[in-house]
């Protein structure tokens, strides 16, 4: 999210915005992408550096007006309190961070022809950053003067919620995507640029993660596309359809009777290309042991193998089992 001198929003995008493909390719071919990764821990595919280069080239009038920058969640803090502030776990996801310093990278800012003064103040999660302003109170119904407290990034706060914060502790945060993570006492960068590293939501802590692409979303797709009867039964019984799907999958032995799910690949930040989503190796002559229940289990096993792949990479990087 970009703002002008008056604090007015002038440009925004989510991390899936793909307009800066050429600029990302240019950073890769010049070797700048590797330098950004070694300092900031993330590849240029979904981060801010190529977006700034795209704006500078294609919307120069917007680029000239940039006076403040923040992440999308920082925008909420700004609208509530009037303060431009971020925390290390959110800020480091921009690709504009120096992980060791837990702060903005002067080198990457200069690459994007930006002054460091554009970037928000960095404070640790849990910090009080201000109060709900009178205008925000009128717009939201919140009480003016209510403290506004800095939060953190989704995965990092999920790890705190599940108590996974110690060095070397591995956990998987599940959702539409699955993040398999390891806690770190110092920033470690994957020399092969497969997994990404970020600041943790604890002061002086970092984490590395491998992202399971669509791991949870794939099961929802199968539920909505192929499990209408289970959804109807679940509604009558007052339970979640996933309960019935899990019951079906639990009757299938490991290996899903040969059925295989191919969905998200193990993460490779520098070239994270995924196979076409597929369910394969059905035995047409044996529908009783090669059908819906096998497909459900195969989707679950596919997600589990991606976690295993990320775990093996984490072990190779950290030297810990």
C-alpha positions as a printed NumPy array, in Angstrom:
array([[  0.   ,   0.   ,   0.   ],
       [  1.413,   3.376,  -1.067],
       [  0.481,   6.829,   0.247],
       [  1.153,  10.412,  -0.803],
       [  2.373,  13.332,   1.302],
       [ -1.126,  13.821,   2.75 ],
       [ -1.336,  10.173,   3.811],
       [ -3.844,   9.381,   1.088],
       [ -3.788,   5.923,  -0.501],
       [ -2.528,   6.108,  -4.097],
       [ -1.718,   2.479,  -5.033],
       [ -2.124,  -1.046,  -3.646],
       [ -1.848,  -4.703,  -4.65 ],
       [ -1.911,  -8.182,  -3.051],
       [  1.04 , -10.581,  -3.28 ],
       [ -0.548, -12.435,  -6.216],
       [ -0.438,  -9.342,  -8.463],
       [  1.572, -10.44 , -11.516],
       [  2.062,  -7.194, -13.43 ],
       [  5.749,  -7.02 , -12.497],
       [  6.737, -10.291, -14.205],
       [  9.226,  -8.605, -16.542],
       [ 10.775,  -6.618, -13.712],
       [ 11.147,  -9.785, -11.628],
       [ 12.806, -11.52 , -14.581],
       [ 15.178,  -8.577, -14.94 ],
       [ 16.151,  -8.791, -11.256],
       [ 16.833, -12.5  , -11.733],
       [ 18.948, -12.106, -14.881],
       [ 20.996,  -9.274, -13.356],
       [ 21.78 , -11.277, -10.217],
       [ 19.996,  -8.743,  -7.996],
       [ 17.323, -11.301,  -7.017],
       [ 19.964, -13.519,  -5.384],
       [ 21.366, -10.566,  -3.439],
       [ 17.886,  -9.625,  -2.233],
       [ 17.251, -13.232,  -1.182],
       [ 20.526, -13.537,   0.731],
       [ 19.704, -10.433,   2.735],
       [ 15.916, -10.573,   2.941],
       [ 15.195, -14.306,   2.759],
       [ 12.532, -14.278,   0.043],
       [ 12.41 , -14.472,  -3.748],
       [ 11.2  , -11.65 ,  -5.989],
       [  8.144, -13.471,  -7.378],
       [  5.624, -12.168,  -4.828],
       [  7.541,  -9.424,  -3.023],
       [  7.757,  -5.641,  -3.32 ],
       [ 11.022,  -4.886,  -5.231],
       [  9.767,  -5.756,  -8.747],
       [  6.45 ,  -3.966,  -8.038],
       [  8.314,  -0.749,  -7.215],
       [ 10.304,  -1.101, -10.448],
       [  7.06 ,  -1.67 , -12.375],
       [  5.433,   1.433, -10.873],
       [  8.524,   3.526, -11.607],
       [  8.396,   2.454, -15.255],
       [  4.656,   2.303, -15.938],
       [  3.149,   4.8  , -13.486],
       [  5.916,   7.377, -12.913],
       [  3.458,   9.969, -11.633],
       [  2.456,   7.569,  -8.838],
       [  6.092,   6.734,  -8.096],
       [  6.978,  10.426,  -7.718],
       [  4.164,  10.9  ,  -5.174],
       [  5.223,   8.023,  -2.882],
       [  5.896,   9.336,   0.623],
       [  4.865,   6.334,   2.717],
       [  4.724,   2.581,   2.161],
       [  3.201,  -0.216,   4.238],
       [  1.889,  -3.747,   4.012],
       [ -1.859,  -4.361,   3.711],
       [ -2.272,  -5.196,   7.403],
       [ -0.34 ,  -2.016,   8.29 ],
       [ -3.076,  -0.094,   6.481],
       [ -5.547,  -1.14 ,   9.171],
       [ -3.232,   0.203,  11.874],
       [ -2.856,   3.438,   9.92 ],
       [ -6.602,   3.9  ,   9.458],
       [ -7.223,   3.248,  13.149],
       [ -4.402,   5.28 ,  14.694],
       [ -2.973,   7.507,  11.965],
       [  0.474,   5.938,  12.512],
       [  2.683,   4.407,   9.823],
       [  4.125,   1.362,  11.591],
       [  4.821,  -2.323,  10.934],
       [  6.298,  -5.258,  12.817],
       [  9.236,  -7.479,  11.699],
       [  7.089, -10.523,  10.876],
       [  4.891,  -8.53 ,   8.486],
       [  7.6  ,  -6.171,   7.242],
       [  9.993,  -9.   ,   6.352],
       [  7.392, -10.497,   3.995],
       [  7.878,  -7.459,   1.731],
       [ 11.262,  -8.614,   0.439],
       [ 12.58 ,  -5.173,   1.438],
       [ 14.052,  -6.257,   4.801],
       [ 17.501,  -6.909,   6.165],
       [ 16.708,  -9.983,   8.259],
       [ 19.773,  -9.693,  10.494],
       [ 18.816,  -6.144,  11.488],
       [ 15.074,  -6.901,  11.627],
       [ 14.638,  -3.661,   9.723],
       [ 14.46 ,  -2.136,   6.261],
       [ 17.281,  -2.813,   3.807],
       [ 19.081,   0.285,   2.592],
       [ 20.54 ,  -1.696,  -0.315],
       [ 17.161,  -2.914,  -1.594],
       [ 15.597,   0.522,  -1.103],
       [ 18.359,   2.096,  -3.2  ],
       [ 17.848,  -0.58 ,  -5.876],
       [ 14.222,   0.569,  -6.092],
       [ 15.307,   4.255,  -5.992],
       [ 13.425,   4.832,  -2.744],
       [ 14.453,   6.788,   0.324],
       [ 14.398,   4.817,   3.588],
       [ 12.141,   7.526,   5.007],
       [  9.308,   6.105,   2.888],
       [  9.158,   2.941,   4.981],
       [  7.182,   2.694,   8.25 ],
       [  8.646,   2.54 ,  11.721],
       [  9.346,  -1.027,  12.87 ],
       [  8.104,  -2.041,  16.326],
       [  7.75 ,  -5.481,  17.874],
       [  4.356,  -7.274,  17.997],
       [  2.386,  -6.368,  21.094],
       [  3.607,  -2.774,  21.07 ],
       [  1.055,  -0.042,  21.674],
       [  1.245,   2.155,  18.581],
       [ -1.434,   4.708,  19.412],
       [ -5.142,   5.124,  19.965],
       [ -8.28 ,   4.918,  17.852],
       [ -8.729,   8.388,  16.396],
       [-11.977,  10.325,  16.464],
       [-12.431,   9.788,  12.717],
       [-11.764,   6.044,  12.997],
       [-14.243,   5.864,  15.865],
       [-16.929,   7.49 ,  13.714],
       [-16.198,   5.114,  10.823],
       [-16.012,   1.881,  12.82 ],
       [-18.084,   2.318,  15.973],
       [-15.024,   1.657,  18.123],
       [-14.52 ,   3.963,  21.079],
       [-12.096,   6.844,  20.489],
       [ -8.963,   6.419,  22.579],
       [ -9.045,   2.621,  22.48 ],
       [ -5.423,   1.368,  22.399],
       [ -4.185,   0.171,  18.999],
       [ -1.736,  -2.695,  19.47 ],
       [  0.568,  -4.127,  16.819],
       [ -0.157,  -7.71 ,  15.793],
       [  1.896,  -9.911,  13.478],
       [  1.908, -12.177,  10.443],
       [ -0.563, -15.031,  10.153],
       [  1.812, -18.012,  10.288],
       [  3.988, -16.529,  13.03 ],
       [  0.967, -15.814,  15.239],
       [ -0.332, -19.308,  14.499],
       [  2.965, -20.699,  15.789],
       [  2.626, -18.636,  18.964],
       [ -0.923, -19.91 ,  19.394],
       [  0.205, -23.531,  19.157],
       [  3.219, -22.942,  21.423],
       [  5.83 , -23.611,  18.725],
       [  8.448, -20.972,  19.414],
       [ 11.641, -22.75 ,  20.491],
       [ 14.774, -22.983,  18.36 ],
       [ 14.698, -26.065,  16.168],
       [ 11.037, -26.766,  16.879],
       [  9.154, -27.755,  13.726],
       [  5.432, -27.205,  13.221],
       [  2.954, -27.076,  10.372],
       [  0.282, -24.384,  10.304],
       [ -2.66 , -25.684,   8.291],
       [ -5.155, -23.781,   6.184],
       [ -5.734, -23.124,   2.485],
       [ -1.947, -23.353,   2.273],
       [  0.216, -25.281,   4.762],
       [  3.365, -23.7  ,   6.193],
       [  5.948, -26.143,   7.575],
       [  8.24 , -24.068,   9.761],
       [ 11.267, -24.208,  12.027],
       [ 12.069, -21.695,  14.776],
       [ 15.479, -20.004,  14.641],
       [ 17.575, -17.975,  17.099],
       [ 19.392, -16.324,  14.181],
       [ 18.395, -15.771,  10.55 ],
       [ 19.368, -18.718,   8.345],
       [ 19.06 , -18.315,   4.589],
       [ 18.619, -21.378,   2.366],
       [ 21.715, -21.266,   0.131],
       [ 19.791, -23.149,  -2.581],
       [ 16.923, -20.631,  -2.376],
       [ 14.148, -23.175,  -1.868],
       [ 12.491, -22.217,   1.428],
       [ 11.987, -18.651,   2.603],
       [ 13.081, -17.079,   5.884],
       [ 11.191, -14.414,   7.827],
       [ 11.296, -12.642,  11.161],
       [  9.294, -14.333,  13.891],
       [  6.758, -12.458,  15.992],
       [  9.042, -12.832,  19.03 ],
       [ 11.869, -10.293,  19.507],
       [ 15.207, -11.758,  18.442],
       [ 13.613, -14.794,  16.771],
       [ 13.305, -15.884,  13.148],
       [ 11.665, -18.727,  11.243],
       [ 12.052, -20.606,   7.969],
       [  9.081, -22.035,   6.11 ],
       [  8.146, -24.266,   3.222],
       [  4.721, -23.491,   1.811],
       [  2.411, -26.336,   0.821],
       [  0.554, -24.869,  -2.116],
       [ -3.255, -25.385,  -1.913],
       [ -2.845, -28.246,   0.606],
       [ -6.075, -27.445,   2.434],
       [ -7.847, -25.795,  -0.466],
       [ -7.539, -29.006,  -2.527],
       [ -9.658, -30.941,  -0.032],
       [-12.274, -28.176,  -0.064],
       [-12.339, -28.354,  -3.875],
       [-12.966, -32.104,  -3.685],
       [-15.664, -31.62 ,  -1.042],
       [-17.55 , -29.043,  -3.114],
       [-17.032, -30.797,  -6.443],
       [-17.527, -34.467,  -5.575],
       [-19.058, -34.875,  -2.111],
       [-22.575, -33.473,  -2.47 ],
       [-24.105, -36.585,  -0.862],
       [-21.766, -36.305,   2.141],
       [-22.654, -32.629,   2.468],
       [-26.379, -33.467,   2.524],
       [-25.909, -36.232,   5.124],
       [-23.698, -33.983,   7.244],
       [-26.324, -31.24 ,   7.201],
       [-28.998, -33.67 ,   8.407],
       [-26.708, -34.969,  11.166],
       [-25.519, -31.507,  12.176],
       [-21.837, -32.254,  11.6  ],
       [-19.134, -30.984,   9.264],
       [-18.835, -32.768,   5.888],
       [-15.107, -33.172,   6.527],
       [-15.984, -35.535,   9.397],
       [-17.689, -37.892,   6.929],
       [-14.856, -37.505,   4.428],
       [-12.356, -38.368,   7.162],
       [-14.401, -41.437,   8.075],
       [-14.252, -42.58 ,   4.463],
       [-10.505, -41.944,   4.199],
       [ -9.819, -43.817,   7.439],
       [-11.105, -47.059,   5.877],
       [ -8.406, -46.887,   3.188],
       [ -4.913, -48.268,   3.903],
       [ -1.775, -46.119,   3.55 ],
       [ -0.988, -45.644,  -0.127],
       [ -4.665, -45.11 ,  -1.001],
       [ -4.829, -48.438,  -2.846],
       [ -2.466, -47.042,  -5.448],
       [ -4.342, -43.798,  -6.138],
       [ -2.009, -40.806,  -6.102],
       [ -2.753, -37.105,  -5.714],
       [ -0.426, -34.641,  -7.426],
       [ -1.124, -31.069,  -6.377],
       [  1.344, -28.571,  -4.896],
       [  5.047, -29.275,  -5.412],
       [  7.649, -28.989,  -2.673],
       [  8.622, -25.314,  -2.483],
       [ 11.474, -23.995,  -4.612],
       [ 11.354, -20.209,  -4.261],
       [ 13.606, -19.489,  -7.223],
       [ 11.45 , -21.581,  -9.586],
       [  8.257, -22.572,  -7.812],
       [  6.414, -24.299, -10.658],
       [  3.59 , -26.718,  -9.88 ],
       [  2.402, -29.815, -11.686],
       [ -1.086, -29.779, -13.157],
       [ -3.479, -30.852, -10.345],
       [ -4.17 , -34.554, -10.837],
       [ -5.545, -37.717,  -9.282],
       [ -4.019, -40.725, -11.046],
       [ -3.737, -44.533, -11.013],
       [ -7.388, -45.419, -10.486],
       [ -8.09 , -49.096, -11.146],
       [-11.135, -48.96 , -13.404],
       [-11.935, -52.643, -12.83 ],
       [-12.055, -52.276,  -9.036],
       [-14.404, -49.381,  -8.178],
       [-14.945, -50.626,  -4.604],
       [-11.256, -50.027,  -3.814],
       [-10.459, -47.264,  -6.267],
       [-12.946, -44.431,  -5.951],
       [-14.022, -41.498,  -3.802],
       [-12.601, -42.644,  -0.485],
       [ -9.233, -43.363,  -2.089],
       [ -9.216, -39.926,  -3.71 ],
       [ -9.842, -38.244,  -0.334],
       [ -7.   , -40.134,   1.31 ],
       [ -4.704, -39.5  ,  -1.674],
       [ -5.283, -35.747,  -1.301],
       [ -4.373, -35.983,   2.388],
       [ -1.286, -38.069,   1.632],
       [ -0.191, -35.62 ,  -1.055],
       [ -0.244, -32.81 ,   1.506],
       [  1.649, -34.985,   3.993],
       [  4.395, -35.768,   1.462],
       [  4.866, -32.055,   0.756],
       [  5.304, -31.508,   4.508],
       [  7.828, -34.362,   4.55 ],
       [  9.718, -32.777,   1.656],
       [  9.912, -29.47 ,   3.514],
       [ 10.97 , -31.245,   6.711],
       [ 13.852, -32.969,   4.895],
       [ 15.033, -29.614,   3.478],
       [ 14.854, -28.014,   6.94 ],
       [ 16.891, -30.889,   8.355],
       [ 19.548, -30.52 ,   5.643],
       [ 19.85 , -26.764,   6.198],
       [ 19.887, -26.776,  10.009],
       [ 21.792, -30.047,  10.475],
       [ 19.15 , -31.195,  12.961],
       [ 16.861, -34.204,  12.797]])
